[in-house]
Amino acid sequence: MSWNYDTRTVSIWTLDGRIKNVRFACSRGALKQLVEHRQGESDLAFHDGKWLLIATIEIPEAPQFEPKGFIGVDRGITNLATTSDGTTTPGAVSDGIAAGRPARGPNSRPGRLAVRSSSSRSARREARHATHINHKISKTVVAVTQRTERGLALEQLQGIRERVTVPRDQRARQSSWPFHQLGAFIAYKAKRAGVPFIEVDPAYTSQRCPRCGHTGRANRRTRDHFHCRRCGLAGPADHVAGVNIATRGATAWVFVNMPDPAPV
């Protein structure tokens, strides 16, 4: 297979001979990456009624800068991501698809195969939507940290589903939304942009007061609201968690990058 970027066409050798001038479509940014960074072979795949060309690109990493502080990102259910700057991205997963249940109606029993097929298509559509949202969140967060010359701190994924409590009717949503994907997108975009990135222990980030340090379950009597019982600091719980994650990130960064002690 060969590419012609000027005409946006490819020539593909098949078992029945060569097919020439097959047009392909992509964004301007993707075309620029293809021209500058495409490496190795490309795959031709048929998916959901469409032919797709899957090309491998290798983008060099930007040199990492020394951070002037950190931005903390708290991941949750109601709010997918809340930063220590106070920026919040609300959740948008539909309950029916997240639960993996086809819609039930008066004619649902005779058409089980049709319902199952429709549910499968809806699940794939929801997965694409989730990926799109995660790309937007990660791109925005990394752009802000790069512009302000700060690093990125994210809570470690392990235990997040056990740590975050939600009502019974939202547990399917909690299990289905790709927490890991969002963290992976943030990590690789940060690395590509040269933004310092570090993961920190998520324990008690939403119960600890970032002003006086008092930690207790009573500081967070509701899911959304934080109120320190010692100094009175109050605010959105996700924002407080983001601030604590940022503080831990700055501390951990210094520790991780501390020079080795001189030999005795």
Contacts in CASP RR format, 6 or more apart in sequence:
PFRMAT RR
TARGET T0000
AUTHOR 0000-0000-0000
METHOD contacts of the structure
MODEL  1
MSWNYDTRTVSIWTLDGRIKNVRFACSRGALKQLVEHRQGESDLAFHDGK
WLLIATIEIPEAPQFEPKGFIGVDRGITNLATTSDGTTTPGAVSDGIAAG
RPARGPNSRPGRLAVRSSSSRSARREARHATHINHKISKTVVAVTQRTER
GLALEQLQGIRERVTVPRDQRARQSSWPFHQLGAFIAYKAKRAGVPFIEV
DPAYTSQRCPRCGHTGRANRRTRDHFHCRRCGLAGPADHVAGVNIATRGA
TAWVFVNMPDPAPV
1 10 0 8 1.000
1 11 0 8 1.000
1 12 0 8 1.000
1 13 0 8 1.000
1 42 0 8 1.000
1 44 0 8 1.000
2 10 0 8 1.000
2 11 0 8 1.000
3 10 0 8 1.000
3 34 0 8 1.000
3 38 0 8 1.000
3 42 0 8 1.000
4 10 0 8 1.000
4 11 0 8 1.000
5 31 0 8 1.000
5 34 0 8 1.000
5 35 0 8 1.000
7 21 0 8 1.000
7 23 0 8 1.000
8 23 0 8 1.000
8 24 0 8 1.000
8 25 0 8 1.000
8 26 0 8 1.000
8 31 0 8 1.000
9 20 0 8 1.000
9 21 0 8 1.000
9 22 0 8 1.000
9 23 0 8 1.000
9 24 0 8 1.000
10 22 0 8 1.000
10 24 0 8 1.000
10 53 0 8 1.000
11 18 0 8 1.000
11 19 0 8 1.000
11 20 0 8 1.000
11 21 0 8 1.000
11 22 0 8 1.000
12 18 0 8 1.000
12 19 0 8 1.000
12 22 0 8 1.000
12 44 0 8 1.000
13 19 0 8 1.000
24 53 0 8 1.000
26 34 0 8 1.000
33 57 0 8 1.000
33 59 0 8 1.000
34 55 0 8 1.000
34 57 0 8 1.000
37 57 0 8 1.000
37 58 0 8 1.000
37 59 0 8 1.000
38 55 0 8 1.000
38 56 0 8 1.000
38 57 0 8 1.000
39 56 0 8 1.000
39 57 0 8 1.000
39 58 0 8 1.000
40 56 0 8 1.000
41 56 0 8 1.000
42 53 0 8 1.000
42 54 0 8 1.000
42 55 0 8 1.000
42 56 0 8 1.000
43 53 0 8 1.000
43 54 0 8 1.000
44 51 0 8 1.000
44 52 0 8 1.000
44 53 0 8 1.000
44 54 0 8 1.000
45 51 0 8 1.000
45 52 0 8 1.000
45 54 0 8 1.000
46 52 0 8 1.000
48 124 0 8 1.000
59 192 0 8 1.000
61 191 0 8 1.000
61 192 0 8 1.000
61 194 0 8 1.000
62 192 0 8 1.000
62 193 0 8 1.000
62 194 0 8 1.000
63 194 0 8 1.000
64 194 0 8 1.000
64 195 0 8 1.000
64 196 0 8 1.000
65 149 0 8 1.000
65 194 0 8 1.000
65 195 0 8 1.000
65 196 0 8 1.000
66 196 0 8 1.000
67 149 0 8 1.000
67 150 0 8 1.000
67 151 0 8 1.000
67 195 0 8 1.000
67 196 0 8 1.000
67 250 0 8 1.000
67 253 0 8 1.000
68 148 0 8 1.000
68 149 0 8 1.000
68 150 0 8 1.000
69 150 0 8 1.000
69 151 0 8 1.000
69 246 0 8 1.000
69 250 0 8 1.000
70 84 0 8 1.000
70 150 0 8 1.000
70 151 0 8 1.000
70 152 0 8 1.000
70 153 0 8 1.000
70 196 0 8 1.000
70 198 0 8 1.000
70 246 0 8 1.000
70 247 0 8 1.000
70 249 0 8 1.000
70 250 0 8 1.000
70 253 0 8 1.000
71 83 0 8 1.000
71 84 0 8 1.000
71 85 0 8 1.000
71 141 0 8 1.000
71 144 0 8 1.000
71 145 0 8 1.000
71 148 0 8 1.000
71 150 0 8 1.000
71 151 0 8 1.000
71 152 0 8 1.000
71 153 0 8 1.000
71 246 0 8 1.000
72 83 0 8 1.000
72 84 0 8 1.000
72 152 0 8 1.000
72 153 0 8 1.000
72 154 0 8 1.000
72 242 0 8 1.000
72 243 0 8 1.000
72 245 0 8 1.000
72 246 0 8 1.000
72 249 0 8 1.000
73 81 0 8 1.000
73 82 0 8 1.000
73 83 0 8 1.000
73 84 0 8 1.000
73 141 0 8 1.000
73 152 0 8 1.000
73 153 0 8 1.000
73 154 0 8 1.000
73 155 0 8 1.000
73 186 0 8 1.000
73 242 0 8 1.000
73 245 0 8 1.000
74 81 0 8 1.000
74 82 0 8 1.000
74 83 0 8 1.000
74 155 0 8 1.000
74 205 0 8 1.000
74 206 0 8 1.000
74 238 0 8 1.000
74 239 0 8 1.000
74 241 0 8 1.000
74 242 0 8 1.000
74 245 0 8 1.000
75 81 0 8 1.000
75 154 0 8 1.000
75 155 0 8 1.000
75 160 0 8 1.000
75 179 0 8 1.000
75 182 0 8 1.000
75 183 0 8 1.000
76 82 0 8 1.000
76 160 0 8 1.000
76 164 0 8 1.000
76 179 0 8 1.000
76 238 0 8 1.000
77 91 0 8 1.000
77 164 0 8 1.000
77 166 0 8 1.000
77 170 0 8 1.000
77 173 0 8 1.000
77 174 0 8 1.000
77 177 0 8 1.000
78 90 0 8 1.000
78 91 0 8 1.000
78 223 0 8 1.000
78 224 0 8 1.000
78 238 0 8 1.000
79 88 0 8 1.000
79 89 0 8 1.000
79 90 0 8 1.000
79 91 0 8 1.000
79 238 0 8 1.000
80 89 0 8 1.000
80 90 0 8 1.000
80 91 0 8 1.000
80 92 0 8 1.000
80 133 0 8 1.000
80 137 0 8 1.000
80 177 0 8 1.000
80 182 0 8 1.000
81 88 0 8 1.000
81 89 0 8 1.000
81 137 0 8 1.000
81 141 0 8 1.000
81 182 0 8 1.000
82 88 0 8 1.000
82 89 0 8 1.000
82 236 0 8 1.000
82 238 0 8 1.000
82 239 0 8 1.000
82 241 0 8 1.000
82 242 0 8 1.000
83 141 0 8 1.000
83 144 0 8 1.000
83 242 0 8 1.000
84 239 0 8 1.000
84 242 0 8 1.000
84 243 0 8 1.000
84 245 0 8 1.000
84 246 0 8 1.000
85 144 0 8 1.000
86 236 0 8 1.000
86 239 0 8 1.000
87 140 0 8 1.000
87 144 0 8 1.000
88 236 0 8 1.000
88 238 0 8 1.000
88 239 0 8 1.000
89 133 0 8 1.000
89 137 0 8 1.000
91 177 0 8 1.000
92 129 0 8 1.000
92 133 0 8 1.000
93 126 0 8 1.000
93 130 0 8 1.000
93 173 0 8 1.000
93 176 0 8 1.000
93 177 0 8 1.000
94 126 0 8 1.000
95 169 0 8 1.000
95 170 0 8 1.000
95 172 0 8 1.000
95 173 0 8 1.000
96 103 0 8 1.000
96 172 0 8 1.000
97 119 0 8 1.000
97 122 0 8 1.000
97 123 0 8 1.000
97 125 0 8 1.000
97 126 0 8 1.000
97 176 0 8 1.000
98 126 0 8 1.000
98 172 0 8 1.000
98 173 0 8 1.000
98 176 0 8 1.000
98 177 0 8 1.000
99 172 0 8 1.000
99 173 0 8 1.000
99 176 0 8 1.000
100 119 0 8 1.000
100 123 0 8 1.000
100 172 0 8 1.000
100 176 0 8 1.000
101 119 0 8 1.000
102 108 0 8 1.000
102 115 0 8 1.000
102 116 0 8 1.000
102 118 0 8 1.000
102 119 0 8 1.000
103 115 0 8 1.000
103 119 0 8 1.000
108 115 0 8 1.000
130 177 0 8 1.000
130 178 0 8 1.000
130 181 0 8 1.000
131 178 0 8 1.000
131 181 0 8 1.000
134 178 0 8 1.000
134 181 0 8 1.000
134 182 0 8 1.000
134 183 0 8 1.000
134 185 0 8 1.000
135 185 0 8 1.000
137 182 0 8 1.000
137 185 0 8 1.000
137 186 0 8 1.000
138 182 0 8 1.000
138 183 0 8 1.000
138 185 0 8 1.000
138 186 0 8 1.000
138 189 0 8 1.000
139 189 0 8 1.000
141 152 0 8 1.000
141 186 0 8 1.000
142 152 0 8 1.000
142 186 0 8 1.000
142 189 0 8 1.000
142 190 0 8 1.000
142 193 0 8 1.000
142 195 0 8 1.000
143 193 0 8 1.000
145 151 0 8 1.000
145 152 0 8 1.000
145 190 0 8 1.000
145 195 0 8 1.000
146 193 0 8 1.000
146 194 0 8 1.000
146 195 0 8 1.000
150 195 0 8 1.000
151 190 0 8 1.000
151 195 0 8 1.000
151 196 0 8 1.000
151 197 0 8 1.000
151 198 0 8 1.000
151 253 0 8 1.000
152 186 0 8 1.000
152 190 0 8 1.000
152 195 0 8 1.000
152 196 0 8 1.000
152 197 0 8 1.000
152 198 0 8 1.000
153 197 0 8 1.000
153 198 0 8 1.000
153 199 0 8 1.000
153 200 0 8 1.000
153 245 0 8 1.000
153 246 0 8 1.000
153 248 0 8 1.000
153 249 0 8 1.000
153 250 0 8 1.000
153 252 0 8 1.000
153 253 0 8 1.000
154 183 0 8 1.000
154 186 0 8 1.000
154 187 0 8 1.000
154 197 0 8 1.000
154 198 0 8 1.000
154 199 0 8 1.000
154 200 0 8 1.000
154 245 0 8 1.000
155 199 0 8 1.000
155 200 0 8 1.000
155 201 0 8 1.000
155 202 0 8 1.000
155 205 0 8 1.000
155 241 0 8 1.000
155 245 0 8 1.000
156 199 0 8 1.000
156 200 0 8 1.000
156 201 0 8 1.000
156 202 0 8 1.000
157 179 0 8 1.000
157 180 0 8 1.000
157 183 0 8 1.000
157 199 0 8 1.000
159 202 0 8 1.000
160 179 0 8 1.000
160 202 0 8 1.000
161 174 0 8 1.000
161 175 0 8 1.000
161 179 0 8 1.000
163 202 0 8 1.000
163 203 0 8 1.000
164 174 0 8 1.000
165 223 0 8 1.000
166 173 0 8 1.000
166 174 0 8 1.000
166 223 0 8 1.000
186 197 0 8 1.000
187 197 0 8 1.000
189 195 0 8 1.000
190 196 0 8 1.000
190 197 0 8 1.000
191 197 0 8 1.000
196 253 0 8 1.000
198 249 0 8 1.000
198 252 0 8 1.000
198 253 0 8 1.000
198 256 0 8 1.000
200 245 0 8 1.000
200 248 0 8 1.000
200 249 0 8 1.000
200 252 0 8 1.000
201 248 0 8 1.000
202 245 0 8 1.000
204 215 0 8 1.000
204 216 0 8 1.000
205 240 0 8 1.000
205 241 0 8 1.000
205 242 0 8 1.000
205 244 0 8 1.000
205 245 0 8 1.000
205 248 0 8 1.000
206 220 0 8 1.000
206 226 0 8 1.000
206 237 0 8 1.000
206 238 0 8 1.000
206 240 0 8 1.000
206 241 0 8 1.000
206 244 0 8 1.000
207 215 0 8 1.000
207 216 0 8 1.000
207 217 0 8 1.000
207 219 0 8 1.000
207 220 0 8 1.000
208 214 0 8 1.000
208 215 0 8 1.000
208 216 0 8 1.000
208 219 0 8 1.000
208 240 0 8 1.000
208 244 0 8 1.000
209 215 0 8 1.000
209 219 0 8 1.000
209 226 0 8 1.000
209 228 0 8 1.000
209 230 0 8 1.000
209 231 0 8 1.000
209 233 0 8 1.000
209 240 0 8 1.000
210 233 0 8 1.000
210 240 0 8 1.000
210 243 0 8 1.000
210 244 0 8 1.000
210 247 0 8 1.000
211 228 0 8 1.000
211 231 0 8 1.000
211 233 0 8 1.000
212 228 0 8 1.000
212 230 0 8 1.000
212 231 0 8 1.000
212 233 0 8 1.000
213 230 0 8 1.000
214 228 0 8 1.000
214 229 0 8 1.000
214 230 0 8 1.000
214 231 0 8 1.000
216 229 0 8 1.000
218 229 0 8 1.000
219 226 0 8 1.000
219 227 0 8 1.000
219 228 0 8 1.000
219 229 0 8 1.000
220 226 0 8 1.000
220 227 0 8 1.000
220 237 0 8 1.000
221 227 0 8 1.000
222 237 0 8 1.000
223 237 0 8 1.000
224 236 0 8 1.000
224 237 0 8 1.000
224 238 0 8 1.000
225 234 0 8 1.000
225 235 0 8 1.000
225 236 0 8 1.000
225 237 0 8 1.000
226 233 0 8 1.000
226 234 0 8 1.000
226 235 0 8 1.000
226 236 0 8 1.000
226 237 0 8 1.000
226 239 0 8 1.000
226 240 0 8 1.000
227 233 0 8 1.000
227 234 0 8 1.000
227 235 0 8 1.000
228 234 0 8 1.000
END
